[in-house]
Amino acid sequence: METNLLFEFTVDKPAKTVFITREFNAELPLVWDAFTKKELLDQWVAPKPWSARTKHMDFKVGGRRFYAMVSPEGLERWSVQEFTSITPKTNFKMHNAFSDENENPDLPGSDWDYNFSEHNGITKVSITIYNDSLTRLEKMIEMGFETGFKMSIDNLDQLLATLSEK
């Protein structure tokens, strides 16, 4: 098992952008599914002890994912994502915004661009997150986005290892 996998997380405040690159010890179709299927997303996308709960998801251009991060005490932090571009197994883009429980977005949001590639069974995912405002970027950082994202990626590594065994 590959243990020296690339993980880069860079915040560029002047550009209001976060750049993330991560390698996974799994084949591209499995990693793609983990990022694009609600039943898999809900298993890894929230940092423990939080959980993710997708209310609905339609992975197509113009489709949406509406989900909550749920604390052990039941506190819900909702987000809505609208898919703006999909090139299967290679790239997808979406607009993400925090929202209330009725799917009303709290704008401004951020544009996410995911790129997938595979080399020798190692899949690389590069994510660029452009925020509409510096205030939103700083809110993400204050909410612990980097730490939470790293914890979620650890969840994904465990899920991919389990799914790869099947």
C-alpha positions in Angstrom: 0.0 0.0 0.0 1.3 3.4 -1.0 1.9 5.5 2.1 3.8 8.5 0.7 0.8 10.2 -1.0 0.9 13.8 -2.0 -1.2 16.3 0.0 -1.0 20.0 -0.6 -3.3 22.7 0.8 -2.6 26.3 -0.1 -4.6 29.4 0.7 -4.0 32.4 -1.5 -5.9 35.3 0.2 -5.2 38.0 -2.5 -6.7 35.6 -5.1 -9.5 34.5 -2.6 -8.6 30.9 -3.6 -7.7 27.6 -2.0 -5.7 25.0 -3.9 -5.8 21.4 -2.8 -4.0 18.5 -4.4 -4.3 15.0 -2.9 -3.3 11.5 -4.1 -5.3 8.4 -3.3 -4.2 4.7 -3.3 -7.2 3.7 -5.5 -8.2 3.6 -9.1 -9.8 6.6 -10.7 -13.4 5.2 -11.1 -13.6 4.5 -7.4 -12.3 7.9 -6.4 -14.7 9.6 -8.9 -17.6 7.7 -7.4 -16.6 8.7 -3.9 -16.8 12.4 -4.9 -20.0 12.1 -7.0 -22.4 9.6 -5.4 -24.4 10.7 -2.4 -24.3 7.3 -0.7 -20.5 7.5 -0.7 -20.2 11.2 0.0 -22.2 10.8 3.2 -19.8 8.2 4.5 -16.7 10.4 4.4 -17.2 14.1 3.7 -17.8 15.3 7.3 -15.0 15.4 9.9 -15.6 13.1 12.8 -17.5 13.2 15.1 -19.8 15.1 12.7 -21.7 13.3 10.0 -23.0 14.3 6.6 -26.6 13.9 5.5 -27.6 14.5 1.9 -31.2 15.5 1.6 -31.1 15.2 -2.2 -28.5 15.1 -5.0 -28.8 15.1 -8.8 -25.3 14.9 -10.2 -25.9 16.5 -13.6 -25.2 19.9 -15.1 -27.8 22.2 -13.4 -28.4 19.6 -10.7 -27.9 20.1 -7.0 -26.7 18.5 -3.9 -28.4 19.8 -0.7 -26.8 18.4 2.5 -26.0 19.1 6.1 -23.0 18.6 8.3 -24.6 17.3 11.5 -22.9 17.5 15.0 -23.3 14.8 17.6 -25.7 17.1 19.4 -27.9 17.5 16.2 -26.7 21.0 15.1 -27.1 21.2 11.3 -24.9 23.3 9.0 -26.5 23.2 5.6 -24.9 23.8 2.1 -26.2 23.8 -1.4 -24.1 22.8 -4.4 -25.1 23.4 -8.0 -23.1 21.4 -10.6 -22.1 23.7 -13.5 -19.9 21.4 -15.6 -19.2 17.6 -15.7 -16.7 15.7 -17.8 -17.0 12.1 -16.5 -14.0 10.7 -14.7 -12.0 13.8 -15.5 -13.5 17.0 -14.1 -16.6 18.6 -12.5 -17.3 22.1 -11.3 -19.9 23.4 -8.9 -21.0 26.5 -7.1 -21.2 26.0 -3.3 -23.0 28.1 -0.8 -23.9 27.8 2.8 -27.6 27.8 3.2 -30.5 27.4 5.7 -32.5 24.3 6.1 -34.9 25.4 3.4 -32.2 25.5 0.7 -32.0 29.3 0.7 -28.3 30.1 -0.1 -26.3 32.5 2.0 -24.4 34.3 -0.7 -21.7 34.9 -1.7 -20.5 31.4 -2.3 -17.5 29.7 -3.9 -16.7 28.0 -7.2 -15.1 24.5 -6.9 -13.2 22.9 -9.8 -12.2 19.2 -9.4 -9.7 17.5 -11.7 -9.0 13.8 -11.6 -6.1 11.8 -13.1 -4.6 8.4 -12.5 -1.1 7.0 -12.8 -0.1 3.5 -11.9 -3.2 3.0 -9.7 -2.7 6.3 -7.8 -5.5 8.8 -8.4 -4.7 12.5 -8.0 -7.5 15.0 -7.3 -6.8 18.7 -7.7 -9.3 21.1 -6.3 -9.4 24.8 -6.8 -11.9 26.8 -4.7 -12.5 30.4 -5.8 -14.4 32.4 -3.3 -16.6 35.3 -4.4 -15.4 37.3 -1.4 -12.4 37.5 0.9 -14.9 37.5 3.8 -16.3 34.1 2.8 -12.8 32.7 2.4 -11.9 33.9 5.9 -15.2 32.5 7.3 -14.2 29.1 5.8 -10.8 29.3 7.4 -12.3 30.4 10.8 -14.7 27.5 10.7 -11.7 25.2 10.5 -12.0 24.2 6.9 -8.4 23.0 6.5 -8.4 20.8 9.6 -11.9 19.5 8.8 -10.9 18.8 5.2 -7.9 16.8 6.3 -10.0 14.8 8.7 -12.6 14.1 5.9 -9.8 13.0 3.6 -8.7 10.5 6.3 -12.2 9.2 6.3 -12.1 8.9 2.5 -8.8 7.0 2.7 -10.4 4.4 5.0 -13.5 4.2 2.8 -11.5 3.7 -0.3 -9.4 0.9 1.4 -12.6 -0.9 2.4 -14.2 -0.5 -1.1 -11.0 -1.6 -2.8 -11.0 -4.9 -0.8 -14.5 -5.8 -2.2 
